[in-house]
Amino acid sequence: MAARKKTVRKKALAKKAPPKKSSELIAFQGVLGAYSHLACRARFPDMTPLPCAQFEDAFAAVQSGRAALAMIPVDNSVAGRVADIHHILPKSGLYIIGEHFQRVNHHLLAVKGATLKGLKRVESHVHALGQCRVFMRKNKLTPRVVADTAGAAMDVAERGDKTIAAIASKLAGEIYGLKSLASNIEDADHNTTRFLIMSKTPLKTSAAKGGPYVTSFVFRVRSVPAALYKAMGGFATNGVNMTKLESYMVGGHFSAAQFYADVDGHPEEKGLKLALEDLRFYSREVKILGTYPAHRYRLEHSAD
């Protein structure tokens, strides 16, 4: 068992040995084969993904100069927002320079010799298990929650138990030597995760060149009646489309909330410039996290 575990990890690491140049590294949270790893490969095929144990570690890798970029998941079309990210973003000292939308295709992965009928249990991240409920019920598989999808695949490979499978990416199966007993087993055919690409320096953009753009920011309104309503009014009167607005508690105070928002446009454009001026008037703090080109997925799947 110990020898098998050592062999699986050694083979996995050998497939993607990090180079010495930080400019060639892009950090992500998880182990090799995670969907964040898949997003890194899809968006930056010439860069080497750098696995990090925690989200804070991925941010720290960029802060320290160990990696040039970080690929951070923020939302999933089925599971909703990724917990903790909006707390880390404002304090990270990093900037959003792009976004990436990654389609999530779940595979049922098991060791060689295993069969679907012989399986008893399936392991994965809680969201992945929740996204495959129909498949698991149909095949009478008992779910078990673990830390992440690719980690589940690595554990299944290390144990060599033919009665246990993992729900993870096809890439995880390739890395850890598992076979796919079933593909695309997710319940929703729109299962997609949005990632933010983080850098130590902001992206240089101009409203006069390129576009369309997305601008992301956080703010805290003043503690006065109708402050949020008035702060948001500037976006409506200036014709700025807000695609995302979320609140979350800060500092452990139930009466204090910080808001994260995504809007269409560039701060140099008249409408958004005026809207941000109104927002600052009614807010204690406004921090622009980044202005970056809108991903083609956003344009192709925009709601009517």
N, C-alpha and C positions, 0 to 999 in steps of 0.2 A: 504493500500500500504506500509506504513512504517513498519507495523507489519510483513507483508510478507517478506519484504527486510531483516529485522532483523533475521527472522526465517531461511531463506535460507543461510545467512552467518554463523549463529551459527551452523547449521547442517554440513555445509562444513568444518568448522574449527574443529569441534568435531571428524571428521573422521580421522584427522591426527594431533593430538596435539604433538608439538615438545618436545622431551625429554630434559633433562637438560644437558646431556653430549654432548659436541661439537663434539666428535669423532663419534657420531651417526648421525650427520647432514650433508646433502649435499645441498648447496644453488643453486637456479636457479632463473632466471628472469621470473616474471609472477605470476599468481594466481594458486591455486590448479586446476588441470585439464589441464594445458598447456601441449604442446607437450614436453617441457623441463622436466616437472614433469613426463611424461610418460617415457622419456629416463632415468631419475633417477631411477624409479621403475624397469625398464628392466635391467639396468646395476648393480645397487646396491639395490637389493630387501630388504636387512636387514637394510638399512639406512633410515632415515626419511627426506623427502624433506623439505627444508626451502624456502618458497616463498619470493621473493624480488621484490620491485617495479621497480628498474632499474638495468641494467647490472652492473653499478658501485657499487650498493648495494650488489650484489652477490659476486663480487670480494672483497669488503670490509669485508664481513662476514668471508671470509677465512683469509684475512690479519689480522683481529683482533682476530682470534681464536674462533670466535663464531661458525663457521662451519669447518669441516675437509676438505671438497672438494666443488668444484663448477662445475656444468654442463652447459657449454656455447656453444650455437649454432654458427657455423661459416659459413656454406654453406648449400644451398639447391639445389638439382639437377634440380629444375624448376626455382626458384626465384633467384639463384645465391648467392653471399656472403651476410652475415648479416651486415648491416651498423654499423659503429662505433667500432666494436669489435677489428679490427686490430689497431685502435688508442689506445685502452685501454690496450691491451695485453702487449706491451713493458714496460709500466709504472706501471703495476700492482704489480710487485715484486713477482708474482706467477710463477709456472712452470707447463708445460703441462706434465702430467704423463700418459695420455691415450687418446684414441679417441673412439667414439661410433657412429654408424650409425643407425638412427631410421627411419623406414618406416612410412610415414605420410598417415593415412587413415582418410579422412574427413567424418564426419557424419552431417546430417541435424537434428538439435536438436530443439524440441519445447515442450511446456507444455502439460500436459495430456489433451486430448480432442481435440487437434489441428489436422488438416489434411493437407496433401500436397495441396489439391485443395483450401483450405481455407486460405492459406498463401499469403501474399502480399509483405513482405519484409524479407530479410535475412541480418544478420549483422555478421561481422567478421573482422579479420585483413586483410589488403589490399592484402597480399600475398595469404592468404587462399581464398579470393574471386576471385583473379586472377587465381587460380588453379582449380576453379570450374565453369568457364564461360559457358561451354557447358550445364551443368546441369541447371544452372540458366536461361539461354536463353530458354531451352526446357520447363521449368516450369513457365516461365514469372515472375520471382522473381526480385524485385528491390533490388540491393545491397546497403548496407550502411557500410562505413568503420568505424571501432572502433579500440581501442588500441591493443587488442589481442583476440585470439580465445576463451580461457577459460573465459576471462572477459565478452565476448559477451554472452556466455552461462549463466553466473551468472546473467547478466542483464535481459536476457529473462525470467529466472526463477523468478526473483524478480518482474517483471512487470505483469507476468501472462497473457499476451496478446496472444491469439490464432492465430493472424494473422502475428506474427513475429517469426522468427526462427533464430538460430545461426549455423554457420559452425564451428565445433570444434571436439575434440576427443571424442571417446566413453567414456573415463574416465571422461571427463567434464560432460557428460550427467548423469553418475552414481552419481557423487558428488553433482550436483545441482538438482537432481530429474527430469530430462528431459527425454523424450522418443525420440528414433531415428526414424525419418520418412523415412530416406534413408541412406544407408551406402556406403562407398567407392565411393563417388561422385566426387573425383578428376579426372581431365581430363587425367593426365599422370599416367601410372601404375608403373613408376619408381620413384615417388615422395618420396625422401629420404633426411633427414637432417643429416649432420655431426656435431657432438658435440666434443668439447675438454674438457677433465677432468683436472681441475686446482687444484694445491696443493701449500701449503706454502713451501714445501721442494721438491727438485727434486727426480725423481725416480732413484734408483741405478741400473744401467744396465752395462752389459759387452758384448762386441762384441763376446767374446768367448762362451758366454752362452745365450741361448734363441734366439729370433729373429724370423722372420725378423723385423727390426726396421724402424721407421720413425723419422727423425730429423727435427724440425721446428726452424726457425730463422728469424730475421729481420736484414736488413743492409741498409746502405746508401753509395752509391759509391762516389768517388771523382769527383769534377766538372772539368773533363778533357775529351777531345774527345775520344769516343769509350770505356769509362770506364766500362759501363755495359757489352758491348760485351766481353771485355777482362776478366772481373770478372766472367762471365758465362762460358768462355772458359775452365776453370779448371774442371768444372763438366763434360763437353763433353769429354775432353782428358783423364780423369780418369775414365770414364765409370760409372758416377753417374747419376741415373735417377731422374730428377726433376719433381715431380707430380703437383706442384703448384707454381706459381710466380705471385704476384700481387703488383701493385704500388699504393700509395696513398699520397696525399699532407700532408706535415707536417709544422707546424708553420705559415700557411697562405701564404707560398711562392710558387709561380707558378713554380719557377725554381728549387725547392728542392723537391725530392721525396724519400720516404722510401719504401723499398720492403719487402714483406713477402714471405717466401718460405717454401715448404715442399719437402724433398728429401728422397729417400729410402736409408737406411743404418745407420750405427753407426759411430760417429766421431773417434772411435778407429780404424776403418777399413782403410787400406792404401789409397784406392781411395778417400774416403770422406775426410780423413785427409789432403791429398794434395790439394783437391779442395777447402777446407776451407782456407788453407794457401794462395792460389791464390786470393781468395775472399777478405781476409783481406788486401792483398797488394794493391788492387785497391779500397778499401772501407775506408770511414771515421770511420765507426762503424759497428761491427758485434756482434749480441747478440743471443746466443742460448737460445731458449725458452723451449726446452725440447727434450729428446730422449726417445721414448716409443714404445712398441710393436705395430705392425700394426694390425688393427682390421681384423677379418676374412672376413668381408664384402669387404674390399679393395682387398683381395686376390681372392675372388670369383668373383668379378666384374671388374677385371683388364682389361684394353683395350688391344687389340692385337697390 
